[in-house]
Amino acid sequence: MDDKKSIKWTFAKTYAETAPHEYILEENYPDFFAEMKEKIDKKGKGEPFTLFGRTTIYRYFYTDTHRYWVIEDVLNRDNRYNLKKV
């Protein structure tokens, strides 16, 4: 079981200006990834996200402090109180 306090999130430098967020890879934290993916799948909400003129529907799970979503083997999160509209 992954210790949530020891998870080291990586800041997504590529999207620092347009969609600031951080992420972890499934291979590094498989238990936490699986736990969050299940929450996203069961309790998440589908919402559109537009970046560079392209809109995609992602399924988001909200906690008190963050918004989480999965793209393939990457678990992403951003600070839900600092969401930037692009």
C-alpha positions in Angstrom: 0.0 0.0 0.0 1.4 3.4 -1.0 1.8 5.9 1.9 -0.1 9.0 0.6 2.2 11.3 2.6 5.3 10.0 0.8 3.9 10.5 -2.7 6.1 12.9 -4.7 4.1 14.8 -7.3 5.8 16.2 -10.3 4.9 19.6 -11.6 3.9 19.5 -15.3 6.3 22.1 -16.6 5.0 21.8 -20.2 1.6 23.2 -19.1 2.8 25.6 -16.4 1.1 28.6 -18.1 -1.9 27.0 -19.8 -3.0 24.2 -17.4 -0.9 24.1 -14.2 -1.1 20.8 -12.5 1.0 18.0 -11.1 1.1 14.3 -11.7 2.3 10.8 -10.7 2.8 7.7 -12.8 0.9 4.5 -12.1 4.1 2.4 -12.1 5.5 4.5 -9.2 2.4 4.4 -7.0 0.2 1.5 -8.2 -2.0 1.3 -5.1 -2.8 5.0 -4.8 -3.3 5.2 -8.6 -5.8 2.3 -8.5 -7.6 3.8 -5.5 -8.0 7.2 -7.2 -8.9 5.8 -10.5 -11.7 3.8 -8.9 -13.0 7.0 -7.2 -12.8 8.9 -10.5 -14.6 6.1 -12.4 -17.4 5.6 -9.8 -17.9 9.2 -8.4 -16.2 11.4 -11.0 -18.0 13.9 -13.1 -17.4 14.3 -16.9 -16.5 17.9 -17.9 -15.1 19.5 -21.0 -11.6 20.8 -21.0 -10.3 23.0 -23.8 -6.6 23.5 -24.6 -5.1 25.0 -27.7 -8.6 25.0 -29.4 -9.2 21.3 -28.7 -11.9 20.2 -26.3 -11.8 16.8 -24.6 -14.2 15.4 -22.0 -12.3 14.3 -18.9 -13.8 12.6 -15.8 -12.8 14.5 -12.7 -13.0 13.6 -9.0 -13.1 16.5 -6.5 -11.8 16.5 -3.0 -11.8 19.4 -0.6 -8.5 20.6 -2.0 -7.9 19.1 -5.4 -9.4 17.9 -8.7 -8.1 14.6 -10.0 -8.2 13.0 -13.4 -6.5 10.1 -15.2 -5.0 10.1 -18.7 -3.8 6.5 -19.5 -1.2 5.7 -16.8 -0.9 9.2 -15.4 -2.9 10.5 -12.4 -3.1 14.3 -12.5 -4.3 16.8 -10.0 -4.7 20.5 -9.7 -5.6 22.8 -6.8 -9.3 23.2 -7.1 -9.2 26.7 -5.6 -6.7 27.9 -8.2 -8.2 26.5 -11.3 -7.2 28.6 -14.3 -9.6 29.2 -17.1 -7.8 28.9 -20.5 
